[in-house]
Amino acid sequence: LLSFFDRNAVEITWPSEIKKIANEHGFDVVTVDELSPLNSEKDIAIVLIHGKFFSKQYHWVVYPIDDVKNFYGEKTVIDAVYLLKWKGE
């Protein structure tokens, strides 16, 4: 439906798609409220961020690989954090 208004909307990756793919590759996805309880030595999370309001600055980044809190500079806002947990643990 969104693609009727903006052609680029077909490129959107929805949280449900990320959860499905993670599950297919042996991971459980745990939603957490913020990055602070995560351990950069052992945790990996997929994080949805955005920059300026009403801009096209939305992106999925990986904690701890990407500079999540500063990806779009001071205007970076964290929208969702999905912690990946290996099902084998």
Secondary structure, 3 states (H helix, E strand, C coil): CHHHCCHHHHHCCCHHHHHHHHHHCCEEEEEECCCCCCCCCCCEEEEEEECCCCCCCEEEEEECCCCHHHCCHHHCEEEEEEEEEECCC
